Amino acid sequence: RQLSAQEVLASSDDGIRIMLRYLSFLDVLNQFSRCLNRLDDSKNLPLHAEILFFRTKIAEHWDDGYFSLKPGGSYTRSAKKIPVPLLNGRPYLTKDIPIFEKELHDMFVNCKVPLSDLSDLHETIYSPKVYVLLKQIDPTLCNRSKNFRIPDKLIKLLFMFGFPLPIYDIEAYCSRLVIYLRTLKLMME
């Protein structure tokens, strides 16, 4: 069952808190990127398209049952890393995973995107690879063009197989962001 807003706030479930913090982090990055873009429309934060795509799709499909805040949500666990949520909709039997892999593979092929096997991908490789594939369908990831459109069925399959995170390693992204912002400062001087 999906939790109400009051239950989410009162919950002590780490998975829910990690998801809410992650979504808040992406919201701040998106807002900052929009402000930066208003100053100079050629400027965007690193991974801006991926962040915007993720936020949009999560918001669009929140009520579809593909994604919801539930106790026990999974997340990365590493002693020296900030945890991030894992949006893998894999509550299915292990025997069903190859079926989803094939459907996802076939969907990419139908979109004229050459694809290798997805089954052996670790989460740290999976998300960036999926975004590379999605950008072959729609380079902007915004679905605003009739010529470049990521099919809804592909989005639903990604929710079932594992929706790609725009940022899997927050520390590495923040280091990249600092370098990017320093280059902007130099450009503005």
N, C-alpha and C positions, 0 to 999 in steps of 0.2 A: 504494500500500500504506500501511497505517496503521503508524506508528512505535510501538515499545515504549517504556515509560517510560524505560528506560536510554538509548535512542536520542534521545528528546526532550531529556533532560537534557544529553547530550553534544553535541547539535546546535548549530551556530552559526547556524542559519537565523533571520534576523530575523523572518520571519512567524510562526514558532512562538513565539519569545520575546515578541513583541507580543501574540499571542493569550493566552499564559499570564499575562502581566502584566495584561491587560485582565480576564480571568476572576478573577484575584486581587483586583483593584480592586473588581469587583462583589461578590465574596464579603465583603470588608471592609465595604462599604456595606450589604450585606444584614444582616450581623451587628450592625452599629451600629444599623440601623433596628429590628431585633428588640429590642435592649436599650432603645432609646428607647420603643418600643411597650409594653414591660413597665412602664415608669414611668408612661405615660399612653397608654391604648389608642387615643386619638384622634390620636396623633402618629405620623407616618411621614416618612421623608426624601422629598425631591422624587424623583419617578419610581420610587418603591418598587415599585409594581405592575408596571411595565415591567421593572425589574431582576429581580424575582422570577420573572416569566413567562419571561424570556430564560434565566435560570439553570436553571429547571426543564425547559424544553424542550430545551436543549442537553444536560442530563444524561439526560433520557429518551431522546433520540434519538442519543446518542453512538455506540452500537453498531449503529445502523440503516444506517450508510453515508451518511447525509445530511450528517454533519459529522465531521471527524476532523482531527487534527493531521498535516499533510503538509508536506514541504519546499516552499518557494515560495509559501506562503499570501499572499494579497494583503492590503494594508493601505493606509491613507491616507498620503500623503506630502506634508507641508507644512513649510516651513522653520521656522515659528514655532509649530507645534502638536504636541502629543503624538500619535503615530500610534495609530490604532485598527484592529482587524482588520475586514476586509470579508467577511462570510459570504454571498457571492453564489455560489450553486451553478450558475454559468453556464458550465460547461465544454462547453456544447453549441454547435452551429453557430448562427451569427447568424440563419439562417432559422428556427430552432426557437424563438427568443425570443418572437415573436408568439403562438405556440401556448401557451406558458406564461402569457403575459400574459392571453390569453383564458380559459384554465382558471382562473387566479386571479380574474379579473373575475367569471366565472360563479359561482365558489364564494362570493364575497362576496354576489352578487345572490341566490343560493339561501339565504343566511343573512339575507336581507331587509335588506342593507346597501347603500344607494345608493352607486355607485362611478363615478368618472370614470376616464379613461385613466391607466394606471400607466406607460406606456412613456417618457414624457418627464420622469420624476422623477429628479432628481439625488439621490445618496445622502443629502445633508443634509436633503432634504425627504421622501424616501421613508420612512425609519424613523418619524419622528413621525406621518406621515399613516397609515401602516399601524397604528400603535398606536391612533390615534383610531378607525379602522375596527374593529379588534379589540374595543375597549371598547364599541362599539355592539352587539356580540354578547354579550360578557361584561364588564360594567362593572368587575369586580374583577380580571379576567385570571387568575383562579385555577382556573377549571373545577370548582368545588366544588358548583355548583348544577345541578340537572337542568333548570331553566328557562333557564339561560344556559350554553351549552356551545360552545366553539370546536371545530369538527370536526377530527379527526385528519387528514383529507384536506387541509384548509386548511393545517395546520401543515406537512405534507409539501410542499405547493406552495410555501409560503414558503421552505422550505429549498432548493427547486429554483430559485426565482426570485430569492431574496435574503432571508435572514432578517434582520428589522429589529433594529438595535442599540438598546438602551435609552439609551445615551449616545454620541453621535457626536462631540461636542466636549467633551473632558474639562475644559479650562480654563473654559469657560463654565459647565459643570455645577458645578465647584468654587466658582466665584463665587456661583452661585445657592445652593449649599449653605451657604456662609459667611453669606449674608444670612438664610437660614432659621434657622441655628443662633443667630444674634444675636437674632432675634425670640423664640426659645425662652428665651434667657437673660433677656430683658426680662420675659417672661411668668412666669418662676420667681422673679423678685426681688420 
